[in-house]
């Protein structure tokens, strides 16, 4: 978490630094789609200048399986179905 922070977690905790004030490498994680990245110009703004933007995505099936396990493991979701039912939802 120190090397690559979740943007949403930092903002919800009220401890987010602006990108201009971050020191060292600026490696951030987010669940947001690439067009909602929190810097002006989006992903394309980092291409061509002195900045690099590397977008890494996750295999959709892997993400679905992970979300299924989080849903089943957290009682607050009250989900008792199987994986196929989860996928259909």
C-alpha positions as CSV (number, residue, x, y, z in Angstrom):
1,X,0.0,0.0,0.0
2,X,2.9,2.4,0.5
3,X,4.3,1.8,-3.0
4,X,1.0,1.9,-4.9
5,X,-1.9,3.6,-3.2
6,X,-5.6,3.2,-3.9
7,X,-6.8,6.6,-5.0
8,X,-10.3,6.0,-3.7
9,X,-9.0,4.9,-0.3
10,X,-6.8,7.9,0.1
11,X,-9.5,10.3,-0.7
12,X,-12.1,8.6,1.5
13,X,-9.6,8.7,4.4
14,X,-9.0,12.4,3.8
15,X,-5.2,11.9,3.4
16,X,-4.8,12.1,-0.4
17,X,-1.9,14.1,-1.7
18,X,-2.4,15.9,-5.0
19,X,-0.4,14.5,-7.8
20,X,1.7,17.7,-7.9
21,X,2.8,17.2,-4.3
22,X,3.6,13.5,-4.4
23,X,7.3,12.6,-4.2
24,X,9.0,9.7,-5.7
25,X,7.2,7.4,-8.1
26,X,3.6,8.0,-8.8
27,X,2.1,4.6,-9.0
28,X,-1.6,4.6,-8.3
29,X,-4.3,2.0,-8.3
30,X,-8.0,2.7,-8.9
31,X,-11.2,0.9,-9.7
32,X,-12.2,3.8,-11.9
33,X,-12.3,3.5,-15.7
34,X,-9.4,5.1,-17.5
35,X,-11.4,8.2,-18.7
36,X,-12.0,9.1,-15.0
37,X,-8.4,9.2,-13.9
38,X,-7.8,12.2,-11.6
39,X,-5.4,14.2,-13.7
40,X,-6.2,16.7,-16.4
41,X,-6.3,15.3,-19.9
42,X,-6.8,11.7,-18.8
43,X,-4.5,8.9,-19.8
44,X,-3.6,10.4,-23.1
45,X,-2.1,13.5,-21.4
46,X,0.9,11.4,-20.2
47,X,1.8,10.2,-23.6
48,X,4.4,12.2,-25.6
49,X,5.9,14.5,-22.9
50,X,8.1,13.7,-20.0
51,X,5.5,11.6,-18.3
52,X,4.6,7.9,-18.8
53,X,1.2,6.4,-18.2
54,X,1.0,2.7,-18.0
55,X,-2.5,1.3,-17.7
56,X,-2.7,-2.3,-16.4
57,X,-6.0,-4.0,-16.5
58,X,-7.2,-7.2,-14.9
59,X,-8.7,-10.2,-16.7
60,X,-12.5,-9.8,-16.4
61,X,-13.1,-13.4,-15.4
62,X,-10.4,-13.1,-12.6
63,X,-12.0,-9.9,-11.4
64,X,-15.5,-11.6,-11.4
65,X,-14.2,-14.6,-9.4
66,X,-12.5,-12.2,-6.9
67,X,-15.7,-10.1,-6.5
68,X,-17.7,-13.3,-6.0
69,X,-15.5,-14.4,-3.2
70,X,-15.6,-11.0,-1.5
71,X,-19.4,-11.0,-1.8
72,X,-19.7,-14.5,-0.3
73,X,-17.2,-13.8,2.5
74,X,-18.7,-10.6,3.7
75,X,-21.9,-11.2,5.6
76,X,-23.3,-7.7,5.0
77,X,-24.0,-8.7,1.4
78,X,-26.4,-11.5,2.4
79,X,-25.5,-13.5,-0.7
80,X,-26.1,-17.2,-0.4
81,X,-26.1,-18.2,-4.1
82,X,-23.5,-20.0,-6.2
83,X,-21.1,-18.6,-8.8
84,X,-23.4,-19.0,-11.8
85,X,-26.2,-17.1,-10.0
86,X,-23.7,-14.3,-9.1
87,X,-22.5,-14.1,-12.8
88,X,-26.1,-13.8,-14.0
89,X,-26.8,-11.0,-11.6
